[in-house]
Amino acid sequence: MAEITRAHQAQSAELQQVLQAVAQHKAEAGTLRELVEQFRPTQRSSRKKRGGEAPEVK
């Protein structure tokens, strides 16, 4: 019975570590998504700059 208890405790500890790693991964993924959104250029302004304006002739 003691062997089963030790195995159960080891599995519980491993499960806790995995759950903590998953939570950390989700938090990091959320942070990365926020940063991507923060630094993503707006599509409208980039399209206006590319196409519509003719270069100035001197």
PDB file of N, CA, C and O in Angstrom, chain B, residues numbered from 101:
ATOM      1  N   MET B 101       0.824  -1.199   0.000  1.00  0.00           N
ATOM      2  CA  MET B 101       0.000   0.000   0.000  1.00  0.00           C
ATOM      3  C   MET B 101       0.865   1.257   0.000  1.00  0.00           C
ATOM      4  O   MET B 101       0.510   2.245  -0.644  1.00  0.00           O
ATOM      5  N   ALA B 102       1.976   1.238   0.701  1.00  0.00           N
ATOM      6  CA  ALA B 102       2.865   2.396   0.747  1.00  0.00           C
ATOM      7  C   ALA B 102       3.440   2.687  -0.638  1.00  0.00           C
ATOM      8  O   ALA B 102       3.650   3.844  -1.003  1.00  0.00           O
ATOM      9  N   GLU B 103       3.690   1.628  -1.400  1.00  0.00           N
ATOM     10  CA  GLU B 103       4.228   1.810  -2.751  1.00  0.00           C
ATOM     11  C   GLU B 103       3.213   2.521  -3.650  1.00  0.00           C
ATOM     12  O   GLU B 103       3.581   3.380  -4.451  1.00  0.00           O
ATOM     13  N   ILE B 104       1.961   2.166  -3.517  1.00  0.00           N
ATOM     14  CA  ILE B 104       0.895   2.810  -4.297  1.00  0.00           C
ATOM     15  C   ILE B 104       0.778   4.282  -3.904  1.00  0.00           C
ATOM     16  O   ILE B 104       0.606   5.151  -4.759  1.00  0.00           O
ATOM     17  N   THR B 105       0.874   4.548  -2.611  1.00  0.00           N
ATOM     18  CA  THR B 105       0.786   5.931  -2.131  1.00  0.00           C
ATOM     19  C   THR B 105       1.934   6.770  -2.682  1.00  0.00           C
ATOM     20  O   THR B 105       1.727   7.906  -3.109  1.00  0.00           O
ATOM     21  N   ARG B 106       3.146   6.210  -2.672  1.00  0.00           N
ATOM     22  CA  ARG B 106       4.301   6.937  -3.215  1.00  0.00           C
ATOM     23  C   ARG B 106       4.131   7.197  -4.711  1.00  0.00           C
ATOM     24  O   ARG B 106       4.435   8.287  -5.196  1.00  0.00           O
ATOM     25  N   ALA B 107       3.650   6.203  -5.429  1.00  0.00           N
ATOM     26  CA  ALA B 107       3.437   6.369  -6.869  1.00  0.00           C
ATOM     27  C   ALA B 107       2.384   7.444  -7.132  1.00  0.00           C
ATOM     28  O   ALA B 107       2.529   8.261  -8.041  1.00  0.00           O
ATOM     29  N   HIS B 108       1.330   7.432  -6.328  1.00  0.00           N
ATOM     30  CA  HIS B 108       0.267   8.431  -6.467  1.00  0.00           C
ATOM     31  C   HIS B 108       0.802   9.836  -6.178  1.00  0.00           C
ATOM     32  O   HIS B 108       0.489  10.785  -6.896  1.00  0.00           O
ATOM     33  N   GLN B 109       1.601   9.960  -5.135  1.00  0.00           N
ATOM     34  CA  GLN B 109       2.179  11.265  -4.794  1.00  0.00           C
ATOM     35  C   GLN B 109       3.110  11.761  -5.904  1.00  0.00           C
ATOM     36  O   GLN B 109       3.121  12.949  -6.226  1.00  0.00           O
ATOM     37  N   ALA B 110       3.884  10.853  -6.481  1.00  0.00           N
ATOM     38  CA  ALA B 110       4.793  11.229  -7.567  1.00  0.00           C
ATOM     39  C   ALA B 110       4.002  11.688  -8.790  1.00  0.00           C
ATOM     40  O   ALA B 110       4.356  12.676  -9.434  1.00  0.00           O
ATOM     41  N   GLN B 111       2.932  10.964  -9.102  1.00  0.00           N
ATOM     42  CA  GLN B 111       2.097  11.359 -10.238  1.00  0.00           C
ATOM     43  C   GLN B 111       1.406  12.688  -9.977  1.00  0.00           C
ATOM     44  O   GLN B 111       1.275  13.511 -10.883  1.00  0.00           O
ATOM     45  N   SER B 112       0.969  12.899  -8.757  1.00  0.00           N
ATOM     46  CA  SER B 112       0.320  14.169  -8.408  1.00  0.00           C
ATOM     47  C   SER B 112       1.291  15.334  -8.553  1.00  0.00           C
ATOM     48  O   SER B 112       0.926  16.390  -9.067  1.00  0.00           O
ATOM     49  N   ALA B 113       2.519  15.143  -8.102  1.00  0.00           N
ATOM     50  CA  ALA B 113       3.529  16.197  -8.216  1.00  0.00           C
ATOM     51  C   ALA B 113       3.836  16.482  -9.684  1.00  0.00           C
ATOM     52  O   ALA B 113       3.969  17.641 -10.079  1.00  0.00           O
ATOM     53  N   GLU B 114       3.948  15.438 -10.483  1.00  0.00           N
ATOM     54  CA  GLU B 114       4.213  15.617 -11.909  1.00  0.00           C
ATOM     55  C   GLU B 114       3.050  16.334 -12.594  1.00  0.00           C
ATOM     56  O   GLU B 114       3.264  17.204 -13.438  1.00  0.00           O
ATOM     57  N   LEU B 115       1.841  15.976 -12.234  1.00  0.00           N
ATOM     58  CA  LEU B 115       0.662  16.630 -12.797  1.00  0.00           C
ATOM     59  C   LEU B 115       0.643  18.111 -12.444  1.00  0.00           C
ATOM     60  O   LEU B 115       0.321  18.945 -13.291  1.00  0.00           O
ATOM     61  N   GLN B 116       0.982  18.445 -11.212  1.00  0.00           N
ATOM     62  CA  GLN B 116       1.017  19.850 -10.799  1.00  0.00           C
ATOM     63  C   GLN B 116       2.054  20.632 -11.610  1.00  0.00           C
ATOM     64  O   GLN B 116       1.808  21.772 -12.004  1.00  0.00           O
ATOM     65  N   GLN B 117       3.205  20.021 -11.854  1.00  0.00           N
ATOM     66  CA  GLN B 117       4.243  20.684 -12.649  1.00  0.00           C
ATOM     67  C   GLN B 117       3.765  20.920 -14.080  1.00  0.00           C
ATOM     68  O   GLN B 117       4.000  21.984 -14.653  1.00  0.00           O
ATOM     69  N   VAL B 118       3.102  19.933 -14.643  1.00  0.00           N
ATOM     70  CA  VAL B 118       2.594  20.064 -16.009  1.00  0.00           C
ATOM     71  C   VAL B 118       1.519  21.142 -16.073  1.00  0.00           C
ATOM     72  O   VAL B 118       1.508  21.955 -16.997  1.00  0.00           O
ATOM     73  N   LEU B 119       0.623  21.152 -15.104  1.00  0.00           N
ATOM     74  CA  LEU B 119      -0.429  22.170 -15.088  1.00  0.00           C
ATOM     75  C   LEU B 119       0.159  23.570 -14.940  1.00  0.00           C
ATOM     76  O   LEU B 119      -0.328  24.516 -15.559  1.00  0.00           O
ATOM     77  N   GLN B 120       1.186  23.704 -14.136  1.00  0.00           N
ATOM     78  CA  GLN B 120       1.850  24.998 -13.977  1.00  0.00           C
ATOM     79  C   GLN B 120       2.520  25.425 -15.289  1.00  0.00           C
ATOM     80  O   GLN B 120       2.462  26.595 -15.665  1.00  0.00           O
ATOM     81  N   ALA B 121       3.149  24.484 -15.976  1.00  0.00           N
ATOM     82  CA  ALA B 121       3.785  24.796 -17.259  1.00  0.00           C
ATOM     83  C   ALA B 121       2.741  25.218 -18.291  1.00  0.00           C
ATOM     84  O   ALA B 121       2.980  26.136 -19.077  1.00  0.00           O
ATOM     85  N   VAL B 122       1.596  24.557 -18.290  1.00  0.00           N
ATOM     86  CA  VAL B 122       0.516  24.917 -19.214  1.00  0.00           C
ATOM     87  C   VAL B 122       0.010  26.319 -18.916  1.00  0.00           C
ATOM     88  O   VAL B 122      -0.199  27.111 -19.835  1.00  0.00           O
ATOM     89  N   ALA B 123      -0.187  26.633 -17.652  1.00  0.00           N
ATOM     90  CA  ALA B 123      -0.657  27.966 -17.270  1.00  0.00           C
ATOM     91  C   ALA B 123       0.352  29.033 -17.691  1.00  0.00           C
ATOM     92  O   ALA B 123      -0.034  30.095 -18.178  1.00  0.00           O
ATOM     93  N   GLN B 124       1.628  28.757 -17.507  1.00  0.00           N
ATOM     94  CA  GLN B 124       2.665  29.712 -17.904  1.00  0.00           C
ATOM     95  C   GLN B 124       2.665  29.889 -19.419  1.00  0.00           C
ATOM     96  O   GLN B 124       2.791  31.008 -19.916  1.00  0.00           O
ATOM     97  N   HIS B 125       2.526  28.786 -20.150  1.00  0.00           N
ATOM     98  CA  HIS B 125       2.495  28.855 -21.613  1.00  0.00           C
ATOM     99  C   HIS B 125       1.309  29.697 -22.088  1.00  0.00           C
ATOM    100  O   HIS B 125       1.455  30.515 -22.996  1.00  0.00           O
ATOM    101  N   LYS B 126       0.148  29.502 -21.483  1.00  0.00           N
ATOM    102  CA  LYS B 126      -1.034  30.282 -21.866  1.00  0.00           C
ATOM    103  C   LYS B 126      -0.826  31.763 -21.583  1.00  0.00           C
ATOM    104  O   LYS B 126      -1.211  32.611 -22.388  1.00  0.00           O
ATOM    105  N   ALA B 127      -0.223  32.077 -20.449  1.00  0.00           N
ATOM    106  CA  ALA B 127       0.030  33.479 -20.106  1.00  0.00           C
ATOM    107  C   ALA B 127       1.005  34.111 -21.097  1.00  0.00           C
ATOM    108  O   ALA B 127       0.804  35.245 -21.534  1.00  0.00           O
ATOM    109  N   GLU B 128       2.053  33.384 -21.449  1.00  0.00           N
ATOM    110  CA  GLU B 128       3.029  33.905 -22.408  1.00  0.00           C
ATOM    111  C   GLU B 128       2.402  34.077 -23.783  1.00  0.00           C
ATOM    112  O   GLU B 128       2.679  35.057 -24.475  1.00  0.00           O
ATOM    113  N   ALA B 129       1.562  33.132 -24.183  1.00  0.00           N
ATOM    114  CA  ALA B 129       0.890  33.240 -25.478  1.00  0.00           C
ATOM    115  C   ALA B 129      -0.029  34.458 -25.504  1.00  0.00           C
ATOM    116  O   ALA B 129      -0.106  35.162 -26.511  1.00  0.00           O
ATOM    117  N   GLY B 130      -0.719  34.702 -24.403  1.00  0.00           N
ATOM    118  CA  GLY B 130      -1.581  35.878 -24.322  1.00  0.00           C
ATOM    119  C   GLY B 130      -0.788  37.166 -24.420  1.00  0.00           C
ATOM    120  O   GLY B 130      -1.202  38.108 -25.095  1.00  0.00           O
ATOM    121  N   THR B 131       0.350  37.207 -23.750  1.00  0.00           N
ATOM    122  CA  THR B 131       1.212  38.389 -23.813  1.00  0.00           C
ATOM    123  C   THR B 131       1.713  38.613 -25.236  1.00  0.00           C
ATOM    124  O   THR B 131       1.735  39.745 -25.720  1.00  0.00           O
ATOM    125  N   LEU B 132       2.113  37.539 -25.899  1.00  0.00           N
ATOM    126  CA  LEU B 132       2.592  37.674 -27.275  1.00  0.00           C
ATOM    127  C   LEU B 132       1.484  38.163 -28.200  1.00  0.00           C
ATOM    128  O   LEU B 132       1.731  38.991 -29.077  1.00  0.00           O
ATOM    129  N   ARG B 133       0.265  37.659 -28.014  1.00  0.00           N
ATOM    130  CA  ARG B 133      -0.861  38.131 -28.833  1.00  0.00           C
ATOM    131  C   ARG B 133      -1.090  39.625 -28.632  1.00  0.00           C
ATOM    132  O   ARG B 133      -1.321  40.359 -29.593  1.00  0.00           O
ATOM    133  N   GLU B 134      -1.026  40.070 -27.379  1.00  0.00           N
ATOM    134  CA  GLU B 134      -1.216  41.494 -27.085  1.00  0.00           C
ATOM    135  C   GLU B 134      -0.130  42.342 -27.743  1.00  0.00           C
ATOM    136  O   GLU B 134      -0.417  43.408 -28.290  1.00  0.00           O
ATOM    137  N   LEU B 135       1.107  41.873 -27.691  1.00  0.00           N
ATOM    138  CA  LEU B 135       2.199  42.623 -28.312  1.00  0.00           C
ATOM    139  C   LEU B 135       2.046  42.683 -29.827  1.00  0.00           C
ATOM    140  O   LEU B 135       2.293  43.723 -30.437  1.00  0.00           O
ATOM    141  N   VAL B 136       1.641  41.576 -30.431  1.00  0.00           N
ATOM    142  CA  VAL B 136       1.427  41.566 -31.879  1.00  0.00           C
ATOM    143  C   VAL B 136       0.349  42.568 -32.254  1.00  0.00           C
ATOM    144  O   VAL B 136       0.510  43.322 -33.213  1.00  0.00           O
ATOM    145  N   GLU B 137      -0.742  42.584 -31.513  1.00  0.00           N
ATOM    146  CA  GLU B 137      -1.815  43.540 -31.797  1.00  0.00           C
ATOM    147  C   GLU B 137      -1.345  44.973 -31.590  1.00  0.00           C
ATOM    148  O   GLU B 137      -1.707  45.864 -32.358  1.00  0.00           O
ATOM    149  N   GLN B 138      -0.555  45.193 -30.576  1.00  0.00           N
ATOM    150  CA  GLN B 138      -0.080  46.540 -30.263  1.00  0.00           C
ATOM    151  C   GLN B 138       0.811  47.092 -31.376  1.00  0.00           C
ATOM    152  O   GLN B 138       0.737  48.280 -31.690  1.00  0.00           O
ATOM    153  N   PHE B 139       1.634  46.261 -31.965  1.00  0.00           N
ATOM    154  CA  PHE B 139       2.597  46.731 -32.956  1.00  0.00           C
ATOM    155  C   PHE B 139       2.186  46.447 -34.394  1.00  0.00           C
ATOM    156  O   PHE B 139       2.945  46.749 -35.315  1.00  0.00           O
ATOM    157  N   ARG B 140       1.014  45.878 -34.607  1.00  0.00           N
ATOM    158  CA  ARG B 140       0.545  45.611 -35.961  1.00  0.00           C
ATOM    159  C   ARG B 140       0.128  46.932 -36.606  1.00  0.00           C
ATOM    160  O   ARG B 140      -0.656  47.681 -36.022  1.00  0.00           O
ATOM    161  N   PRO B 141       0.645  47.229 -37.808  1.00  0.00           N
ATOM    162  CA  PRO B 141       0.238  48.482 -38.455  1.00  0.00           C
ATOM    163  C   PRO B 141      -1.217  48.390 -38.901  1.00  0.00           C
ATOM    164  O   PRO B 141      -1.720  47.313 -39.220  1.00  0.00           O
ATOM    165  N   THR B 142      -1.872  49.525 -38.916  1.00  0.00           N
ATOM    166  CA  THR B 142      -3.259  49.524 -39.376  1.00  0.00           C
ATOM    167  C   THR B 142      -3.255  49.315 -40.881  1.00  0.00           C
ATOM    168  O   THR B 142      -2.419  49.879 -41.587  1.00  0.00           O
ATOM    169  N   GLN B 143      -4.170  48.521 -41.365  1.00  0.00           N
ATOM    170  CA  GLN B 143      -4.188  48.186 -42.783  1.00  0.00           C
ATOM    171  C   GLN B 143      -4.545  49.397 -43.641  1.00  0.00           C
ATOM    172  O   GLN B 143      -3.999  49.556 -44.733  1.00  0.00           O
ATOM    173  N   ARG B 144      -5.429  50.234 -43.180  1.00  0.00           N
ATOM    174  CA  ARG B 144      -5.871  51.374 -43.982  1.00  0.00           C
ATOM    175  C   ARG B 144      -4.722  52.343 -44.253  1.00  0.00           C
ATOM    176  O   ARG B 144      -4.520  52.760 -45.393  1.00  0.00           O
ATOM    177  N   SER B 145      -3.971  52.702 -43.213  1.00  0.00           N
ATOM    178  CA  SER B 145      -2.910  53.688 -43.408  1.00  0.00           C
ATOM    179  C   SER B 145      -1.787  53.130 -44.278  1.00  0.00           C
ATOM    180  O   SER B 145      -1.206  53.873 -45.069  1.00  0.00           O
ATOM    181  N   SER B 146      -1.471  51.857 -44.155  1.00  0.00           N
ATOM    182  CA  SER B 146      -0.391  51.301 -44.964  1.00  0.00           C
ATOM    183  C   SER B 146      -0.810  51.206 -46.425  1.00  0.00           C
ATOM    184  O   SER B 146       0.031  51.371 -47.309  1.00  0.00           O
ATOM    185  N   ARG B 147      -2.061  50.950 -46.700  1.00  0.00           N
ATOM    186  CA  ARG B 147      -2.515  50.889 -48.088  1.00  0.00           C
ATOM    187  C   ARG B 147      -2.522  52.278 -48.723  1.00  0.00           C
ATOM    188  O   ARG B 147      -2.182  52.424 -49.898  1.00  0.00           O
ATOM    189  N   LYS B 148      -2.901  53.288 -47.963  1.00  0.00           N
ATOM    190  CA  LYS B 148      -2.904  54.651 -48.492  1.00  0.00           C
ATOM    191  C   LYS B 148      -1.490  55.080 -48.862  1.00  0.00           C
ATOM    192  O   LYS B 148      -1.283  55.714 -49.897  1.00  0.00           O
ATOM    193  N   LYS B 149      -0.530  54.740 -48.034  1.00  0.00           N
ATOM    194  CA  LYS B 149       0.849  55.152 -48.284  1.00  0.00           C
ATOM    195  C   LYS B 149       1.403  54.476 -49.537  1.00  0.00           C
ATOM    196  O   LYS B 149       2.173  55.087 -50.277  1.00  0.00           O
ATOM    197  N   ARG B 150       1.027  53.246 -49.778  1.00  0.00           N
ATOM    198  CA  ARG B 150       1.592  52.500 -50.894  1.00  0.00           C
ATOM    199  C   ARG B 150       1.063  52.984 -52.246  1.00  0.00           C
ATOM    200  O   ARG B 150       1.834  53.136 -53.194  1.00  0.00           O
ATOM    201  N   GLY B 151      -0.233  53.225 -52.338  1.00  0.00           N
ATOM    202  CA  GLY B 151      -0.802  53.366 -53.659  1.00  0.00           C
ATOM    203  C   GLY B 151      -1.111  54.761 -54.121  1.00  0.00           C
ATOM    204  O   GLY B 151      -0.635  55.156 -55.185  1.00  0.00           O
ATOM    205  N   GLY B 152      -1.875  55.526 -53.392  1.00  0.00           N
ATOM    206  CA  GLY B 152      -2.536  56.691 -53.923  1.00  0.00           C
ATOM    207  C   GLY B 152      -1.701  57.910 -54.214  1.00  0.00           C
ATOM    208  O   GLY B 152      -2.039  58.642 -55.144  1.00  0.00           O
ATOM    209  N   GLU B 153      -0.662  58.176 -53.509  1.00  0.00           N
ATOM    210  CA  GLU B 153       0.037  59.445 -53.653  1.00  0.00           C
ATOM    211  C   GLU B 153       1.112  59.368 -54.732  1.00  0.00           C
ATOM    212  O   GLU B 153       1.923  58.443 -54.758  1.00  0.00           O
ATOM    213  N   ALA B 154       1.099  60.368 -55.627  1.00  0.00           N
ATOM    214  CA  ALA B 154       2.130  60.448 -56.661  1.00  0.00           C
ATOM    215  C   ALA B 154       3.356  61.146 -56.081  1.00  0.00           C
ATOM    216  O   ALA B 154       3.217  62.020 -55.224  1.00  0.00           O
ATOM    217  N   PRO B 155       4.538  60.780 -56.527  1.00  0.00           N
ATOM    218  CA  PRO B 155       5.739  61.451 -56.019  1.00  0.00           C
ATOM    219  C   PRO B 155       5.775  62.907 -56.472  1.00  0.00           C
ATOM    220  O   PRO B 155       5.290  63.256 -57.548  1.00  0.00           O
ATOM    221  N   GLU B 156       6.351  63.728 -55.637  1.00  0.00           N
ATOM    222  CA  GLU B 156       6.419  65.159 -55.912  1.00  0.00           C
ATOM    223  C   GLU B 156       7.487  65.429 -56.977  1.00  0.00           C
ATOM    224  O   GLU B 156       8.614  64.949 -56.858  1.00  0.00           O
ATOM    225  N   VAL B 157       7.136  66.197 -58.020  1.00  0.00           N
ATOM    226  CA  VAL B 157       8.070  66.501 -59.104  1.00  0.00           C
ATOM    227  C   VAL B 157       8.547  67.936 -58.949  1.00  0.00           C
ATOM    228  O   VAL B 157       7.739  68.850 -58.784  1.00  0.00           O
ATOM    229  N   LYS B 158       9.876  68.136 -59.003  1.00  0.00           N
ATOM    230  CA  LYS B 158      10.433  69.498 -58.854  1.00  0.00           C
ATOM    231  C   LYS B 158      11.096  69.965 -60.120  1.00  0.00           C
ATOM    232  O   LYS B 158      11.614  71.081 -60.170  1.00  0.00           O
TER     233      LYS B 158
END
